[in-house]
């Protein structure tokens, strides 16, 4: 008995005409399962007995089956409270926009209508994340009946505040949201689902939880697997040119033949749930249909949050190193170094995973950076960072950073805005720079800051014209007579900056310049 047949049998009884299957809980050690149903009508012991018989027929052997029934009417106040609870759990940013007074709920018999009162900016945020559809799906899963939601324009008054306080906060108190980018779906052809989604979210921007996320792109790879329960499912890898996503899809009897006929190169539209699993976002498709991005699709650039008006957590300091007076004679500094501003940076981290698709992201434990202005090292930026996890013994041995040192340090979310401000309008420089840059890009994106600066790599520059046994930082430092405390971010950044200046002095030009 499949799901549709089961719910059809249940609804044969008038008292269960609107009933929904809320969940099935399997107790493996006890070899039993429990079906939880919700109904909006009163029922008798005879009705409950009937339901138990249907459940026993539907339960997989050899599991014993039981049923629990909850009578729950979609009372407007209960629905409103459920919506607020759901937004806080699954769409936290949206929850910050609306209060209970902004959510309207009306009962029209078996139809419940709800609305969100939002202003223009909030409307865009809700629409791009398909929040109304997500709430509709949640309510259908928790209450009987049909649910229809909409967004209604509501002008919202700004809270009154002291003028001095408002002036001190300046732009930092202004919400700065960049909704996920979307594109229109072309050439839609239903397989699983007849409704036509109008837009798909850029895969690159699918970094949020959603009950109803739609993506669209070209199949790169398909693999069939079997679940622990012996149920076959497919693993798809799809790309829309902004990024690629690998996800699971469980086959349905009605559409299995057409889904199995799909192959690499086909363009599809997938709608499903994007949720946390093993500390990372995981997408599971509920529906797969044919469809493609627009012809000659060119992704629009996602703008970054503006740099904060002032430093809040970590402020840069003036840097004076009397050694550089002797090391870098002003007459020897090439004009290309004087004309541009550079931030030379280095990180200490909890490990090597700097891309979320490779597993759980490692964390930053220290940021060290210096700023080169007019060919001289003028400013320093240095802070320990609380990684919010215990440090491995090997990391402690390599870096000298201990749990006690970082336990009271600021978290990366508080540091990133200040570091973004420090790097504004600068070229970023590092030794094997892309390794650290990916960390900065990832943690910047979490706070909606886009680090897309030009980068120079002292490793690559040195390899282009020096002939050394290797090109490690300490080898280059020894080559130029620089002594430093390796494996602390601040010392590495300062040493890298001095090496960078020496390299450019020797080359007389910047890379590719």
C-alpha positions, 0 to 999 in steps of 0.5 A, a space after each residue: 500500500 503506497 502513501 496515496 492509497 493509505 490516505 485514501 483508505 483513511 479518508 473513507 471515514 467521514 471523521 477523517 475526511 481531512 486527516 493528514 499523516 503527520 509522521 511515522 516513527 520507527 522503533 527499530 529495537 522494539 520492531 514496531 512503528 507508530 503512525 501519527 495522524 491529525 484530524 479536525 473532527 471528532 471520532 469514536 472508538 469504532 473509528 479508531 479501531 478502523 484506523 488501527 486496521 488500516 495502519 496494520 495493513 500499511 505497515 511494513 512486515 515484520 513491524 508491529 504497528 500502532 496509531 496515535 490520533 490528534 484532533 487539532 483544528 486550524 484555529 487562527 491563533 494557533 496557526 499564527 503561533 505555529 507560523 512564528 515558531 516555524 519562521 524562527 526555526 527555519 527562516 530566522 532572518 524573515 522572523 526578524 521582519 514580522 511580528 504577530 501583528 504582521 501575520 493575518 489568519 482567516 478561517 474560510 471553512 476548510 480553507 485557511 488564508 494567511 498573510 504577511 504584512 511587509 514593506 517593499 524591501 521585506 517583500 523582495 526578501 520573502 519572494 526570493 526565498 519562496 517563504 510563503 510557499 514554504 509556510 504553506 507546505 509546513 501548515 499542510 503538514 501540521 493541520 487539516 485543510 488547505 492553506 493559501 498565503 500572500 504578501 500584503 504591503 504594510 508601511 512600517 514606522 521606524 522605532 523612535 530613538 535618541 538622536 545621539 544614539 542614532 548618529 553613533 550607529 550610522 549605517 551600521 543600524 541600517 539593514 543591508 540584505 542581499 536576497 538570493 539571486 534567481 533566474 526565469 526557468 525556460 522550456 518547462 516540461 512536467 514529469 513529476 509535478 504539473 505546477 510550473 515554478 517561475 524562477 530558480 535560485 542560483 545554486 551558488 546562493 543556496 546557502 540557506 534552509 528552505 522547505 521549498 527550494 527550486 534549482 535548475 541546471 544541467 545534469 553532470 552525473 547520475 548514480 543509483 544507490 540503495 537506502 538502508 531500508 533497501 529503497 532505491 534512490 538516485 544521486 544527481 549532480 547538477 550545474 547552473 554555471 554559478 556552482 554545482 549541487 549533488 542531491 538525492 531523489 527517491 523514485 516514484 512508481 508513476 514517474 520512475 521510467 521517465 526519471 530513469 531515462 534522464 542522462 548527463 547533459 539533460 536540463 532539469 528543474 528540481 524542487 525540494 528541501 534544503 536542510 542541515 544534515 551532519 553539520 552541512 546543508 543537504 538538498 533532497 529533491 521532491 520533484 524533478 521536471 524538465 527545464 533550463 536556465 535562460 539562453 546565454 545565461 550570464 549570472 548577475 553579480 551579487 553585491 556585497 554589504 557595504 563596509 561598516 562606517 567604523 571599526 567595532 571589534 578589531 581596529 587596526 594599529 599604526 605600525 612602525 618597524 625601524 628595520 624597514 627604513 634600512 631594508 627598503 630605501 625609498 629610492 629602490 621602491 618601484 612606482 607600482 608598489 607606491 601607487 597601490 595599496 596592499 593588504 598582506 594577510 595570513 590565517 591560522 585555522 583548525 584544519 585544511 577544509 576550506 570549501 564546504 563541499 569537502 566536508 565540515 568547514 574548518 574554523 579560523 583561529 587567528 587573523 594577522 595582516 599588514 597594510 602596505 601604503 606608498 610602498 611601506 608597511 604602515 598598519 597592522 590588523 591582528 586578532 585571535 578568533 574563537 573557533 567555537 570548537 576544541 583545538 586538536 593537539 596537532 594544531 596546538 603544537 603547530 601554531 602555539 594557539 591553545 583553547 585558553 587563548 581563544 576562549 574569550 576571543 571574538 567570534 569570526 562573525 564579529 571580526 569579518 566586518 572589521 577585516 572587510 573594512 581593513 581590506 576595502 579597495 586593496 589588493 590582497 597578498 599572501 603566501 599560497 594565498 588562495 588557501 587562506 582566501 577561500 576561508 575569508 570568502 566563505 566566512 565573509 559570505 556568511 555575514 554577506 560580505 563579498 571578498 572578490 579583491 585581486 590577489 597576488 601570491 608570493 609563492 607564485 611570484 618567487 617561483 617565476 624567477 628565483 631558483 631555490 631548493 623550495 619556496 616555503 615561507 621560511 626558505 624565502 625569509 632565509 633567502 632575504 635574511 628575515 627572522 620570524 616566528 613561523 606559524 603565527 598569523 601576525 608574524 607570517 603576514 609581516 614576513 610575507 609583506 617584507 618578502 613581497 616588497 623584496 620580490 617586486 623590487 627585484 621584478 620591477 613590476 607587479 605580476 601580469 603588469 
